[in-house]
Amino acid sequence: MINRSLVRALVTSAVLVGAGVLMAGCNSDQISLANNAKANQPVPPKLIADMAAKDMDLQSPILVRLFKQEAELEIWKQDRSGRFALLKTYPICRWSGDLGPKIKEGDRQAPEGFYSISPAQMNPQSAYYLSFNTGYPNAFDKALGRTGSQLMVHGDCSSRGCYAMTDEQIAEIYSLGRESFFGGQKSFQLQAYPFRMTPANMAKHRNNPHMPFWKMIKEGNDHFEVTRQEPKVDFCEKKYVFDAAKPPNATKDPVFDASAKCPAYVIPDEIADAVREKQATDLAETARLIAKGTPVARINTGIDGGMHRVFAARVPEGSTGLSEPGDGSSLSLMARAPGTVPSHVNPPKAPSENLLMGPPEQPKLVAAPAAASAPAPAAASTRVANAAPTAQDDGFFSGLARKVGLGGAADATASTPPSKPKAAETKQAPRPEAAAPKTTTAAKPEAKHAAASRPPLKPSVSDSPAPAAKDNQVAGSAPIISTNSFDSRFGAVK
C-alpha cells in the first residue's frame, strides 16, 4: 500500500514537471511569469491565515488600489460571496511627481486612472527586484495624446514616475498577483488615485485644475465602493464610462471607442441608484466642509512626490513630501518599516524648505453656473454620457463655497525644488534570439553602479528587518517585458 502511494506520488511529480516543461516551451520567446526563485516566493503564512479568516481562497481574484497623498497601496481580494474585501494595506515607499495624471514622457508623474494588469505585464526579471507594468497609457490617455512608457509598480524604493515599494513588499504583492493568475484571473484591475476620494479631500482640492478628471475617476471609485465588484471600464468621447450595458431593446453590446461618440448604453438600475445616492451624500458633505471654511490646498510645483511616514521616519533627513496620513490608518502604528529601505533612497523634499518662494497665492474661486441652485445628482441610468469635462468644471466646488459666502484662503503648504532625476531602469533579462521584436517605446540606457549584487530572495514583510540595505541599485522605472504573454496558458486572450 505504501509502495503504491509512493509510485503515485512519483508519477504525479513527473507529470507536473513535464507540464512545466511544455508550458515553458510554449513561451520560450519570453520571460516566464514565475521562472526564478524571486518570482516563486510563496505567499506568507500569515497572509494565508488572514485570507482564511476573511473567507478568501488563495487563488481568488485580486484588485489593487493606489493613493498618492496617503502613500498607500491596497490589495482587495474576492471572498467566497463573490464580493471584494480589503486583504491588506501597504505603505508606499516612494512615488514621484505631483497629484494629478501623467501627461507626457519624462514629466516624472506617476499615472492616475484605471488600468488592467495581465500576466504579460508581470516582470520576474526586473532590475528593481520584481515589478509589474501599470499599462499606462490606456485608451483614455492615448485619446488625449498623453505619452509615457515603462510606468511600474516595483521594488527598490526609488521612483521616476513609478510607484516604488520595498523589495519585501513587492515580493508579497507579486505573489498575490501570480496566484490570482494561476487561479484563472485573466487580468486584475489597478485603480490609481491622487488621494482617497472623500468629501474632505474633494473640498480641500476643489480649485485644482485636475478636478474635472478627478471627479470623473471618482465615479469609478463610487461604483466600486457601492458594489464591491470590479467596475467594467470603457472609454468614449475622451472620458471614462463605468459599468455600461446595452439598452433594453438592443440586440448587441455597445461598442466603445475612446475618441469617438459614445454609443447608446445604460447603467444597471441597482448600480446607478446606489451611485447617485452616494454622490448626493458626498456632494452635500463637500459643500458643508467648504462652508465651514476648509482651506484650499496649495497647487505645488517642483515637489517630487511623496513617501509614507513609516519610511520617512527611518531615513536621515527624511520627509513625506506631498504624502499625508490618511484618516483612521493603522499603518502609522507600525513598530518598524515593512521592508528594507536601501541606502541610496532619495526621499522627497519637505514642503517647508521652499518658504523662500513666498506665501501661497490666494485661490481664485470660480462661480458655479447661475442655473445650478444645488448639487446636481448623477445622470439617469439610461442616459448616454455627456461629452468630456471641460475647464469650466474646475470651479464646481468653489461655486458652492461662493454660494455660502466663503472667500476661501489657501493653506500654508509650500513647495520645494525638484530633486535630481536618476537614470531610468532598462535592465532587461536575457531573451532567446527567437524572441519577438519589441514594439514598445525604446528603453533608456541604464546607469551602472559598482555594487554588490542583490540577494535573490527577500523575507516576507512581516519578518523584514529595520536597518537599511547596503545595495546601491540605480533608481528609476522598471522595464516592460515582452507582450507575448501567458494568455494561452491561462486562457486570457484579449
C-alpha positions as CSV (number, residue, x, y, z in Angstrom):
1,M,0.0,0.0,0.0
2,I,2.8,2.4,0.9
3,N,4.7,1.5,-2.2
4,R,1.7,2.1,-4.3
5,S,1.2,5.6,-2.8
6,L,4.9,6.3,-3.3
7,V,4.6,5.3,-7.0
8,R,1.5,7.5,-7.4
9,A,3.4,10.5,-5.9
10,L,6.4,10.0,-8.2
11,V,4.2,9.7,-11.2
12,T,2.3,12.9,-10.2
13,S,5.6,14.7,-9.8
14,A,6.8,13.6,-13.2
15,V,3.6,14.8,-14.8
16,L,3.9,18.2,-13.1
17,V,7.5,18.6,-14.2
18,G,6.6,17.6,-17.8
19,A,3.7,20.1,-17.8
20,G,6.1,22.7,-16.7
21,V,8.5,21.9,-19.5
22,L,5.7,22.1,-22.0
23,M,4.4,25.4,-20.7
24,A,7.9,26.8,-20.8
25,G,8.3,25.6,-24.3
26,C,5.2,27.4,-25.4
27,N,6.6,30.6,-24.1
28,S,10.3,30.1,-24.9
29,D,10.5,33.6,-26.5
30,Q,9.8,35.4,-23.3
31,I,10.4,35.5,-19.6
32,S,8.1,33.3,-17.6
33,L,5.7,34.7,-15.1
34,A,7.5,32.7,-12.3
35,N,10.7,31.3,-13.6
36,N,13.1,32.2,-10.8
37,A,13.3,32.0,-7.0
38,K,12.2,35.6,-6.5
39,A,9.1,35.2,-8.6
40,N,8.2,31.9,-7.0
41,Q,8.3,33.0,-3.3
42,P,5.2,31.7,-1.6
43,V,2.5,33.9,-0.1
44,P,3.5,34.3,3.6
45,P,1.6,32.0,6.0
46,K,0.2,35.0,8.0
47,L,-1.4,36.4,4.9
48,I,-2.9,33.0,4.0
49,A,-4.3,32.8,7.6
50,D,-5.8,36.3,7.0
51,M,-7.4,35.1,3.8
52,A,-8.9,32.1,5.7
53,A,-10.3,34.4,8.4
54,K,-11.9,36.6,5.7
55,D,-13.3,33.6,3.8
56,M,-11.0,34.1,0.8
57,D,-9.2,31.5,-1.4
58,L,-5.5,31.7,-2.1
59,Q,-6.1,31.9,-5.9
60,S,-9.3,34.0,-6.0
61,P,-9.2,37.3,-8.0
62,I,-7.5,40.4,-6.7
63,L,-7.9,44.2,-7.2
64,V,-5.3,46.9,-6.4
65,R,-5.9,50.5,-5.4
66,L,-3.2,53.2,-5.0
67,F,-3.5,56.6,-3.3
68,K,-0.7,59.1,-3.7
69,Q,-1.5,61.6,-1.0
70,E,-1.8,58.9,1.7
71,A,1.0,56.9,0.1
72,E,-0.9,53.6,0.4
73,L,-1.4,50.6,-1.8
74,E,-4.4,48.3,-1.1
75,I,-4.9,44.7,-2.1
76,W,-8.5,43.7,-2.3
77,K,-9.4,40.0,-2.8
78,Q,-12.7,38.3,-3.8
79,D,-14.2,36.3,-1.0
80,R,-16.4,33.3,-1.3
81,S,-19.5,35.5,-1.6
82,G,-18.2,37.0,-4.8
83,R,-17.5,40.4,-3.4
84,F,-14.2,42.1,-3.0
85,A,-12.9,42.8,0.6
86,L,-9.8,44.5,1.8
87,L,-7.0,42.0,2.4
88,K,-4.0,44.2,3.3
89,T,-2.8,47.8,3.0
90,Y,0.9,48.5,2.2
91,P,2.6,51.9,2.8
92,I,4.2,53.1,-0.4
93,C,7.9,53.7,0.0
94,R,8.3,56.3,-2.8
95,W,6.2,57.8,-5.6
96,S,7.2,60.7,-7.8
97,G,5.6,63.8,-9.4
98,D,2.6,65.7,-8.1
99,L,-1.0,65.0,-7.5
100,G,-2.5,64.6,-11.0
101,P,-2.4,62.3,-14.0
102,K,0.7,61.6,-16.1
103,I,0.7,63.8,-19.2
104,K,3.9,63.2,-21.1
105,E,7.1,61.1,-21.2
106,G,9.7,62.5,-18.8
107,D,7.3,64.5,-16.5
108,R,8.1,62.2,-13.6
109,Q,4.4,61.8,-12.9
110,A,3.1,58.5,-11.5
111,P,-0.1,57.7,-13.5
112,E,-3.7,58.0,-12.2
113,G,-6.7,56.2,-13.6
114,F,-7.9,52.7,-14.2
115,Y,-5.6,50.1,-15.7
116,S,-5.6,46.4,-16.4
117,I,-2.7,44.1,-15.5
118,S,-2.3,40.9,-17.4
119,P,0.3,38.1,-16.9
120,A,2.4,39.7,-19.8
121,Q,2.9,42.8,-17.6
122,M,4.5,40.9,-14.7
123,N,8.3,41.1,-14.8
124,P,10.1,38.5,-12.7
125,Q,13.5,39.7,-14.0
126,S,13.1,43.4,-13.1
127,A,16.2,45.3,-12.2
128,Y,14.2,46.6,-9.3
129,Y,13.7,43.1,-7.8
130,L,10.2,42.4,-9.1
131,S,7.7,44.6,-10.9
132,F,4.5,44.8,-13.0
133,N,3.7,47.3,-15.7
134,T,0.7,49.6,-14.9
135,G,-0.3,49.5,-18.6
136,Y,-0.1,53.3,-19.0
137,P,-1.1,54.8,-21.4
138,N,-4.6,53.3,-21.6
139,A,-7.1,54.1,-24.3
140,F,-8.2,57.3,-22.5
141,D,-4.7,58.5,-22.1
142,K,-3.9,57.8,-25.8
143,A,-7.1,59.7,-26.9
144,L,-5.8,62.8,-25.1
145,G,-2.3,62.4,-26.7
146,R,-0.6,61.5,-23.4
147,T,2.7,59.8,-23.7
148,G,4.9,57.7,-21.4
149,S,6.2,54.1,-21.1
150,Q,7.5,51.6,-18.5
151,L,5.5,53.0,-15.6
152,M,5.7,50.3,-13.0
153,V,4.9,49.2,-9.5
154,H,8.3,47.8,-8.4
155,G,10.7,47.4,-5.5
156,D,13.9,49.3,-4.6
157,C,12.0,52.3,-3.0
158,S,13.1,54.5,-6.0
159,S,10.8,56.2,-8.5
160,R,10.9,58.2,-11.7
161,G,7.2,58.2,-12.5
162,C,6.5,54.8,-10.7
163,Y,5.1,53.5,-7.5
164,A,8.0,52.0,-5.6
165,M,7.7,49.6,-2.7
166,T,10.4,47.9,-0.7
167,D,11.7,44.6,-2.1
168,E,9.9,42.6,0.6
169,Q,6.6,44.3,-0.2
170,I,6.7,43.8,-3.9
171,A,7.7,40.2,-3.4
172,E,4.5,39.7,-1.4
173,I,2.3,41.8,-3.9
174,Y,3.8,39.9,-6.8
175,S,3.0,36.5,-5.2
176,L,-0.7,37.6,-4.7
177,G,-0.9,38.6,-8.4
178,R,0.8,35.4,-9.5
179,E,-1.6,33.2,-7.5
180,S,-4.7,35.0,-8.9
181,F,-3.4,34.3,-12.4
182,F,-2.9,30.6,-11.5
183,G,-6.4,30.6,-10.3
184,G,-7.7,31.7,-13.7
185,Q,-8.0,35.5,-13.3
186,K,-7.2,36.9,-16.8
187,S,-6.2,40.4,-15.5
188,F,-6.5,42.4,-12.4
189,Q,-7.6,46.0,-12.2
190,L,-5.3,48.7,-10.9
191,Q,-7.1,51.9,-9.7
192,A,-4.7,54.8,-9.1
193,Y,-6.0,57.9,-7.3
194,P,-4.4,61.2,-6.2
195,F,-6.0,60.7,-2.8
196,R,-8.8,58.9,-1.1
197,M,-12.0,60.2,-2.8
198,T,-13.6,61.5,0.3
199,P,-15.6,64.8,0.7
200,A,-12.8,66.2,2.9
201,N,-10.2,65.7,0.1
202,M,-12.6,66.9,-2.6
203,A,-13.2,70.1,-0.7
204,K,-9.5,70.6,0.1
205,H,-8.5,70.2,-3.6
206,R,-11.6,71.9,-5.1
207,N,-9.7,74.5,-7.1
208,N,-7.1,72.2,-8.5
209,P,-7.1,72.3,-12.3
210,H,-7.2,68.4,-12.3
211,M,-10.6,68.4,-10.5
212,P,-12.7,67.6,-13.6
213,F,-10.5,64.5,-14.2
214,W,-10.7,63.5,-10.5
215,K,-14.4,63.8,-10.4
216,M,-14.6,61.5,-13.5
217,I,-12.4,58.8,-11.9
218,K,-14.2,59.3,-8.6
219,E,-17.3,57.9,-10.3
220,G,-15.4,54.6,-10.9
221,N,-14.4,54.7,-7.2
222,D,-18.0,55.1,-6.3
223,H,-19.1,52.2,-8.4
224,F,-16.6,50.0,-6.6
225,E,-17.5,51.3,-3.2
226,V,-21.2,50.6,-3.6
227,T,-20.9,47.2,-5.3
228,R,-17.6,45.8,-4.1
229,Q,-17.2,44.5,-7.6
230,E,-14.5,45.4,-10.2
231,P,-16.2,48.1,-12.3
232,K,-16.3,47.4,-16.0
233,V,-14.3,50.2,-17.7
234,D,-15.0,51.6,-21.2
235,F,-13.9,54.9,-22.9
236,C,-15.7,57.2,-25.3
237,E,-15.6,60.9,-26.1
238,K,-12.3,61.1,-24.3
239,K,-13.7,60.1,-21.0
240,Y,-14.3,57.1,-18.7
241,V,-17.5,55.1,-18.7
242,F,-18.2,52.6,-15.9
243,D,-20.4,49.5,-15.8
244,A,-22.1,50.3,-19.2
245,A,-24.5,47.7,-20.6
246,K,-26.7,47.5,-23.7
247,P,-30.1,49.3,-23.7
248,P,-33.1,47.0,-23.1
249,N,-34.2,46.8,-26.7
250,A,-30.6,46.5,-28.2
251,T,-29.5,43.2,-29.7
252,K,-25.8,43.9,-29.4
253,D,-23.5,45.2,-26.8
254,P,-22.4,48.8,-27.2
255,V,-19.0,49.3,-29.0
256,F,-16.8,51.9,-27.4
257,D,-14.0,54.0,-28.9
258,A,-12.1,56.4,-26.7
259,S,-12.0,59.1,-29.4
260,A,-15.5,58.5,-30.9
261,K,-19.0,59.5,-29.9
262,C,-20.5,57.4,-27.1
263,P,-22.8,54.6,-28.2
264,A,-26.2,54.2,-26.5
265,Y,-25.8,52.4,-23.2
266,V,-27.4,52.1,-19.8
267,I,-26.1,51.7,-16.3
268,P,-28.0,48.9,-14.4
269,D,-30.6,50.5,-12.1
270,E,-29.3,48.9,-8.9
271,I,-25.8,50.3,-9.5
272,A,-27.0,53.7,-10.9
273,D,-29.3,54.3,-7.9
274,A,-26.7,53.4,-5.3
275,V,-24.1,55.6,-7.0
276,R,-26.5,58.5,-7.2
277,E,-27.2,58.2,-3.6
278,K,-23.6,58.1,-2.6
279,Q,-22.7,61.0,-4.9
280,A,-25.5,63.2,-3.5
281,T,-24.3,62.4,0.1
282,D,-20.7,63.2,-0.8
283,L,-21.6,66.5,-2.6
284,A,-23.7,67.7,0.4
285,E,-20.8,66.9,2.8
286,T,-18.3,68.6,0.5
287,A,-20.4,71.7,0.4
288,R,-20.8,71.7,4.2
289,L,-17.0,71.4,4.6
290,I,-16.4,74.3,2.2
291,A,-19.0,76.4,4.0
292,K,-17.2,75.5,7.3
293,G,-14.0,77.0,5.9
294,T,-11.9,74.0,4.7
295,P,-8.8,75.7,3.3
296,V,-7.8,75.1,-0.3
297,A,-4.7,73.0,-0.9
298,R,-1.8,74.8,-2.4
299,I,-1.1,73.7,-6.0
300,N,2.5,72.6,-5.8
301,T,5.3,72.9,-8.4
302,G,8.6,71.3,-8.1
303,I,7.9,68.9,-5.2
304,D,8.8,65.5,-6.4
305,G,6.3,63.1,-4.9
306,G,6.0,61.6,-1.5
307,M,6.9,58.8,0.9
308,H,4.8,57.2,3.6
309,R,5.8,58.5,7.0
310,V,6.6,54.9,8.2
311,F,9.6,55.1,5.8
312,A,10.4,58.8,6.1
313,A,10.9,58.4,9.9
314,R,13.7,55.9,9.2
315,V,15.6,57.9,6.5
316,P,18.1,60.5,7.6
317,E,16.6,63.9,7.0
318,G,13.6,62.1,5.5
319,S,10.4,63.8,4.6
320,T,7.0,62.6,3.5
321,G,6.9,65.3,0.7
322,L,3.3,65.5,-0.6
323,S,2.2,62.5,1.4
324,E,-0.1,63.0,4.3
325,P,-1.5,60.4,6.8
326,G,-4.9,59.1,5.9
327,D,-7.9,59.2,8.3
328,G,-8.0,56.2,10.5
329,S,-5.0,54.5,9.0
330,S,-3.3,51.9,11.2
331,L,-0.1,51.9,9.2
332,S,1.4,54.8,11.4
333,L,1.3,52.4,14.3
334,M,3.8,50.0,12.8
335,A,6.7,49.4,15.0
336,R,9.2,49.1,12.1
337,A,9.3,49.7,8.4
338,P,7.8,46.9,6.4
339,G,10.9,46.0,4.4
340,T,14.4,47.1,3.8
341,V,14.9,50.8,2.9
342,P,18.0,50.9,0.6
343,S,20.8,53.2,1.5
344,H,20.5,55.0,-1.9
345,V,16.9,56.1,-1.3
346,N,16.2,59.7,-2.3
347,P,13.4,61.0,-0.1
348,P,11.2,63.9,-1.3
349,K,12.0,67.4,-0.1
350,A,10.0,68.8,2.8
351,P,7.5,71.5,1.5
352,S,8.6,73.8,4.4
353,E,12.1,74.1,2.8
354,N,10.6,76.2,0.0
355,L,9.1,79.0,2.0
356,L,11.5,81.5,0.4
357,M,9.3,81.3,-2.6
358,G,6.8,83.5,-0.7
359,P,3.4,82.8,0.6
360,P,0.9,80.8,-1.5
361,E,-1.3,82.7,-3.8
362,Q,-4.9,83.2,-2.9
363,P,-7.1,80.7,-4.8
364,K,-9.4,82.2,-7.4
365,L,-12.9,80.9,-6.7
366,V,-14.9,80.3,-9.8
367,A,-18.7,80.9,-9.5
368,A,-20.9,78.0,-10.4
369,P,-23.4,78.5,-13.3
370,A,-26.4,80.6,-12.4
371,A,-28.8,77.7,-13.1
372,A,-27.1,75.4,-10.6
373,S,-29.0,76.0,-7.4
374,A,-28.0,72.8,-5.8
375,P,-25.5,69.9,-6.4
376,A,-26.7,68.1,-9.4
377,P,-27.4,64.3,-9.0
378,A,-25.7,61.8,-11.1
379,A,-27.1,61.1,-14.6
380,A,-30.0,58.8,-15.0
381,S,-29.1,55.2,-15.7
382,T,-30.4,55.2,-19.2
383,R,-28.8,58.4,-20.4
384,V,-25.9,58.4,-22.8
385,A,-22.9,60.0,-21.2
386,N,-22.1,63.7,-21.9
387,A,-19.0,65.0,-23.5
388,A,-15.7,65.1,-21.7
389,P,-15.4,67.5,-18.8
390,T,-14.2,71.0,-19.6
391,A,-12.2,73.6,-17.7
392,Q,-15.5,75.2,-16.6
393,D,-15.9,72.3,-14.2
394,D,-12.8,73.4,-12.2
395,G,-14.9,75.8,-10.1
396,F,-17.8,73.5,-9.2
397,F,-16.9,73.1,-5.5
398,S,-15.7,76.7,-5.4
399,G,-19.1,77.8,-6.7
400,L,-20.7,76.0,-3.8
401,A,-18.4,77.9,-1.5
402,R,-19.2,81.3,-3.1
403,K,-22.9,80.5,-2.6
404,V,-22.3,80.2,1.1
405,G,-20.2,83.4,1.1
406,L,-16.8,81.8,1.7
407,G,-13.8,83.7,0.3
408,G,-11.5,80.7,0.5
409,A,-8.0,81.1,1.8
410,A,-5.2,78.7,0.8
411,D,-3.2,76.9,3.4
412,A,0.4,77.4,4.1
413,T,1.7,74.3,2.4
414,A,4.7,75.4,0.2
415,S,6.7,73.7,-2.5
416,T,10.3,72.6,-2.9
417,P,12.7,72.5,-5.8
418,P,12.8,69.2,-7.8
419,S,15.3,66.6,-6.9
420,K,17.8,65.4,-9.4
421,P,16.3,62.8,-11.7
422,K,18.1,59.5,-11.8
423,A,18.6,57.2,-14.8
424,A,15.6,55.2,-15.8
425,E,15.7,51.4,-15.5
426,T,16.3,49.4,-18.6
427,K,17.9,46.3,-17.2
428,Q,16.2,43.6,-19.2
429,A,16.5,39.9,-18.6
430,P,18.3,37.9,-21.4
431,R,16.0,36.7,-24.1
432,P,16.4,34.0,-26.7
433,E,17.3,35.1,-30.2
434,A,14.0,33.9,-31.4
435,A,12.1,36.4,-29.2
436,A,9.5,38.5,-31.0
437,P,10.8,42.1,-31.8
438,K,9.8,44.7,-29.2
439,T,7.2,47.2,-30.4
440,T,7.0,49.5,-27.4
441,T,8.9,52.7,-26.9
442,A,12.7,52.2,-26.8
443,A,14.1,51.9,-23.3
444,K,16.6,54.5,-21.9
445,P,20.2,53.4,-21.1
446,E,20.7,52.3,-17.6
447,A,23.5,53.7,-15.4
448,K,25.6,51.1,-13.8
449,H,27.0,51.1,-10.3
450,A,29.8,49.0,-8.9
451,A,27.7,47.5,-6.2
452,A,27.3,44.0,-4.8
453,S,24.5,42.0,-6.4
454,R,21.2,42.0,-4.7
455,P,20.3,38.8,-2.8
456,P,17.9,36.7,-4.7
457,L,15.2,36.4,-2.0
458,K,13.6,38.7,0.4
459,P,11.8,37.7,3.6
460,S,8.1,38.4,3.9
461,V,7.0,41.9,5.0
462,S,6.1,40.8,8.5
463,D,9.6,39.4,9.0
464,S,11.5,42.3,7.5
465,P,14.5,43.9,9.3
466,A,14.6,47.6,10.0
467,P,18.2,48.5,9.1
468,A,18.9,50.0,5.7
469,A,20.3,47.8,2.9
470,K,23.8,48.2,1.5
471,D,23.0,47.9,-2.2
472,N,23.3,50.8,-4.5
473,Q,20.9,50.0,-7.3
474,V,20.1,52.9,-9.5
475,A,16.6,54.4,-9.1
476,G,14.1,54.5,-11.9
477,S,11.3,52.8,-13.7
478,A,11.2,49.0,-14.2
479,P,11.3,47.6,-17.8
480,I,8.3,46.4,-19.6
481,I,8.6,42.8,-20.7
482,S,7.6,41.2,-24.0
483,T,3.9,41.4,-24.7
484,N,3.9,37.7,-25.7
485,S,2.2,36.5,-22.6
486,F,0.9,33.6,-20.7
487,D,-2.6,34.4,-22.1
488,S,-2.8,31.0,-23.8
489,R,-1.7,29.3,-20.6
490,F,-4.4,30.9,-18.6
491,G,-7.0,31.3,-21.3
492,A,-6.5,35.1,-21.0
493,V,-6.8,36.0,-24.7
494,K,-7.6,39.7,-25.0
